Amino acid sequence: MATDINASRDPDFTGQVVIVTGAGQGIGRVYAHRFARAGAQDVVAEINTDQGRAVVDEITGAGGKAVFCSTDVGDPASVDAMVEQTLANFGRIDVLINNAALYTALTRATFDALPLDEWDAVMRVNVTGPYLCARAVAPAMRAARYGRIINISSGTVTMGRPNFLHYVTSKSAVIGMARSLARELGEFGVTVNVVVPGLIRTEVDAAGATDAVWQTILDRQCLKREGTPDDIADAVLFLASAAAGFVTGQSLASDGGATHL
């Protein structure tokens, strides 16, 4: 009998506090919805106020719990304020999803033609951002002797996508970051892992994803269907759950078998 791939399979996060950066659109928005549906109290940490508040309204309108926090993940003061607001509201932080990233509007060009200011911006948001967020939540997680930090990488890392070096480099860095953080935080009961998504259609245009690119990706996959945002959310919720309590420093590809890490 066929299984409904859209059926609910969420772990229970009742009472937990989950920060999702960049939750105002795309897959980040789906993460926020899924955690709220599973009973979590969401912190929608988003630089775009209208988008962030809209996601909070969607979640609360469906009976979930969420608050908006205006956050620039590349700004240490903004990140610290986000964590202070979270602790003031809820008194705890259980899960951090480092999802915010620059992607869709980035220049696609040979590596020596990429604008240096754009390279710097990508590193600030995509690499320094997860570092700052992890640094800011760590004291609360150490004190609680519990926590889950999940970085979001990209399947472009495994394929070495050309003409996108700044993005691919940034998404490679968060894998190494997670491995080192796992070593430093493990004694406090904090796990740090990475989800490596394949190419996923959302309401946000995927940079350079022509029909030919989509077909190439599909041809590489073991599973011959397009992935969905919920497929990636499944991996994220698993790593955030009690079921992954003995998993840390790992990278989990959710890409239909397009790559084998």
C-alpha positions as CSV (number, residue, x, y, z in Angstrom):
1,M,0.0,0.0,0.0
2,A,1.4,3.4,-1.0
3,T,2.3,5.8,1.8
4,D,1.1,9.4,1.9
5,I,4.3,11.4,1.8
6,N,2.4,14.4,3.1
7,A,1.0,12.7,6.1
8,S,1.9,14.1,9.5
9,R,5.0,12.5,11.0
10,D,6.2,15.2,13.3
11,P,8.0,14.5,16.6
12,D,6.6,16.2,19.7
13,F,8.1,19.5,20.6
14,T,5.5,20.6,23.1
15,G,6.9,23.3,25.4
16,Q,10.2,23.7,23.5
17,V,11.4,27.0,22.2
18,V,12.7,27.0,18.7
19,I,14.5,29.8,16.9
20,V,14.3,29.7,13.1
21,T,16.4,32.3,11.3
22,G,15.3,33.5,7.9
23,A,11.8,32.1,8.6
24,G,10.0,34.7,6.6
25,Q,9.9,32.8,3.3
26,G,10.9,29.7,1.5
27,I,11.8,26.5,3.4
28,G,12.5,28.5,6.6
29,R,8.8,29.4,6.7
30,V,8.0,25.7,6.4
31,Y,10.3,24.9,9.3
32,A,8.5,27.4,11.5
33,H,5.1,26.0,10.6
34,R,6.2,22.4,11.2
35,F,7.7,23.1,14.6
36,A,4.7,25.1,15.6
37,R,2.4,22.3,14.5
38,A,4.5,19.9,16.6
39,G,3.8,22.0,19.7
40,A,6.9,24.3,19.8
41,Q,6.9,28.0,20.6
42,D,8.6,29.6,17.5
43,V,10.8,32.6,17.4
44,V,10.6,33.8,13.8
45,A,14.0,35.6,13.4
46,E,13.7,37.5,10.2
47,I,15.2,40.7,8.7
48,N,12.2,41.4,6.6
49,T,9.6,42.7,9.1
50,D,6.5,42.2,6.8
51,Q,7.4,38.7,5.9
52,G,8.3,37.7,9.5
53,R,5.1,39.1,10.9
54,A,3.1,37.4,8.2
55,V,4.5,34.0,9.1
56,V,3.7,34.6,12.8
57,D,0.2,35.6,11.9
58,E,-0.2,32.4,9.8
59,I,1.0,30.2,12.7
60,T,-1.0,31.9,15.4
61,G,-4.0,32.0,13.1
62,A,-3.8,28.2,12.9
63,G,-3.6,27.8,16.7
64,G,0.2,27.7,17.0
65,K,2.5,29.8,19.1
66,A,5.1,32.2,17.5
67,V,6.7,35.5,18.0
68,F,8.5,37.7,15.6
69,C,12.0,39.1,16.2
70,S,13.6,41.5,13.8
71,T,17.0,40.0,13.2
72,D,20.0,40.6,11.1
73,V,22.1,37.5,11.6
74,G,25.3,39.2,10.4
75,D,25.0,41.9,13.1
76,P,26.2,40.8,16.6
77,A,24.1,43.3,18.4
78,S,20.9,42.2,16.5
79,V,21.6,38.6,17.2
80,D,22.3,39.2,20.9
81,A,19.0,41.2,21.1
82,M,17.1,38.3,19.5
83,V,18.4,35.9,22.1
84,E,17.7,38.3,24.9
85,Q,14.1,38.8,23.7
86,T,13.7,35.0,23.4
87,L,14.9,34.4,26.9
88,A,12.8,37.3,28.2
89,N,9.7,35.8,26.6
90,F,10.2,32.1,27.2
91,G,13.1,31.6,29.6
92,R,14.8,28.9,27.5
93,I,16.1,28.1,24.1
94,D,16.0,24.4,23.0
95,V,16.6,24.5,19.2
96,L,18.4,26.9,16.8
97,I,17.9,26.4,13.1
98,N,20.6,28.4,11.2
99,N,18.6,28.9,8.0
100,A,19.0,32.5,7.0
101,A,21.2,32.9,4.0
102,L,21.8,35.0,0.9
103,Y,21.0,33.0,-2.2
104,T,18.4,34.0,-4.8
105,A,19.7,37.4,-5.8
106,L,23.4,36.5,-5.9
107,T,25.6,37.1,-9.0
108,R,26.3,34.0,-11.1
109,A,29.7,34.4,-12.7
110,T,33.2,32.9,-12.9
111,F,35.0,33.0,-9.5
112,D,37.3,35.8,-10.7
113,A,34.4,38.0,-11.8
114,L,32.4,37.9,-8.6
115,P,32.1,41.3,-6.9
116,L,34.2,41.4,-3.8
117,D,31.6,43.3,-1.8
118,E,29.1,40.5,-2.6
119,W,31.6,37.9,-1.5
120,D,31.9,39.7,1.8
121,A,28.2,40.0,2.2
122,V,27.6,36.3,1.6
123,M,30.3,35.4,4.2
124,R,28.8,37.8,6.7
125,V,25.3,36.4,6.5
126,N,25.9,32.7,5.5
127,V,28.9,32.0,7.7
128,T,29.3,34.7,10.3
129,G,25.5,34.6,10.9
130,P,25.4,31.0,12.0
131,Y,28.5,31.5,14.1
132,L,27.0,34.5,15.9
133,C,23.7,32.8,16.5
134,A,25.4,29.7,17.9
135,R,27.6,31.9,20.1
136,A,24.6,33.7,21.4
137,V,22.4,30.7,22.3
138,A,25.3,28.6,23.7
139,P,25.2,30.1,27.3
140,A,21.5,29.2,27.7
141,M,22.0,25.7,26.2
142,R,25.1,25.1,28.4
143,A,23.2,26.1,31.5
144,A,20.3,23.8,30.6
145,R,22.8,21.0,29.5
146,Y,20.6,20.5,26.5
147,G,20.2,22.0,23.0
148,R,20.0,21.3,19.3
149,I,21.8,23.5,16.7
150,I,21.2,22.7,13.1
151,N,23.0,24.4,10.2
152,I,21.5,24.4,6.8
153,S,24.0,23.7,4.0
154,S,23.3,23.0,0.3
155,G,23.6,20.2,-2.2
156,T,25.7,22.6,-4.3
157,V,28.6,21.7,-1.9
158,T,28.6,18.1,-2.9
159,M,28.4,18.9,-6.6
160,G,30.9,21.9,-6.7
161,R,28.5,24.0,-8.7
162,P,30.4,26.4,-11.0
163,N,29.9,30.1,-11.2
164,F,28.6,30.3,-7.7
165,L,31.7,30.1,-5.6
166,H,30.7,32.5,-2.9
167,Y,27.6,30.6,-2.1
168,V,29.1,27.2,-2.4
169,T,32.1,28.2,-0.2
170,S,29.8,29.6,2.5
171,K,27.7,26.5,2.6
172,S,30.8,24.3,2.8
173,A,31.9,26.4,5.8
174,V,28.8,25.7,7.9
175,I,29.6,21.9,7.7
176,G,33.1,22.4,9.2
177,M,31.6,24.8,11.7
178,A,29.1,22.2,12.9
179,R,31.8,19.5,13.3
180,S,33.9,21.7,15.5
181,L,31.0,23.0,17.5
182,A,29.8,19.5,18.1
183,R,33.2,18.8,19.7
184,E,33.0,21.9,21.9
185,L,29.4,21.6,23.0
186,G,28.9,17.9,23.3
187,E,29.9,17.7,27.0
188,F,27.0,20.1,27.7
189,G,24.4,17.8,26.0
190,V,24.2,20.0,23.0
191,T,24.2,18.4,19.5
192,V,25.2,20.3,16.4
193,N,24.3,18.9,12.9
194,V,23.8,19.9,9.3
195,V,21.0,19.3,6.8
196,V,22.1,19.3,3.2
197,P,19.0,19.9,1.0
198,G,18.7,19.1,-2.6
199,L,17.1,21.6,-5.0
200,I,13.6,22.4,-3.8
201,R,10.8,24.5,-5.3
202,T,9.4,27.2,-3.1
203,E,7.7,30.5,-3.7
204,V,11.2,32.0,-3.8
205,D,12.9,31.7,-7.2
206,A,15.9,29.3,-7.1
207,A,19.0,31.1,-8.5
208,G,19.7,29.8,-12.0
209,A,17.4,26.8,-11.7
210,T,16.2,26.4,-15.4
211,D,14.1,23.5,-16.5
212,A,17.3,21.9,-17.7
213,V,18.8,22.2,-14.2
214,W,15.8,20.7,-12.6
215,Q,15.9,17.7,-15.0
216,T,19.6,17.2,-14.5
217,I,19.0,17.0,-10.7
218,L,16.1,14.7,-11.1
219,D,18.2,12.4,-13.3
220,R,20.8,12.1,-10.6
221,Q,18.4,11.2,-7.9
222,C,17.7,7.6,-6.8
223,L,14.1,8.6,-6.0
224,K,12.5,9.9,-9.2
225,R,10.3,12.7,-7.8
226,E,11.0,16.3,-7.0
227,G,11.6,17.0,-3.3
228,T,9.3,19.2,-1.3
229,P,10.0,21.7,1.5
230,D,8.4,19.2,3.9
231,D,11.0,16.6,2.9
232,I,13.7,19.0,4.2
233,A,11.7,19.9,7.2
234,D,11.5,16.2,8.1
235,A,15.3,16.0,8.3
236,V,15.5,19.1,10.4
237,L,12.8,18.0,12.8
238,F,14.5,14.6,13.2
239,L,17.8,16.2,14.1
240,A,16.0,18.5,16.5
241,S,14.1,15.6,18.2
242,A,14.9,13.2,21.0
243,A,15.3,10.5,18.4
244,A,18.6,12.1,17.3
245,G,20.0,12.5,20.8
246,F,23.0,10.4,20.0
247,V,23.7,12.1,16.6
248,T,26.1,15.0,16.5
249,G,28.7,16.5,14.1
250,Q,26.9,14.9,11.2
251,S,25.6,16.0,7.8
252,L,22.3,14.6,6.6
253,A,21.6,15.0,2.9
254,S,17.9,15.1,2.0
255,D,18.0,15.1,-1.8
256,G,16.4,11.9,-3.0
257,G,19.8,10.2,-3.3
258,A,21.3,12.7,-5.7
259,T,24.5,12.6,-3.6
260,H,25.9,10.1,-1.2
261,L,27.8,11.9,1.6
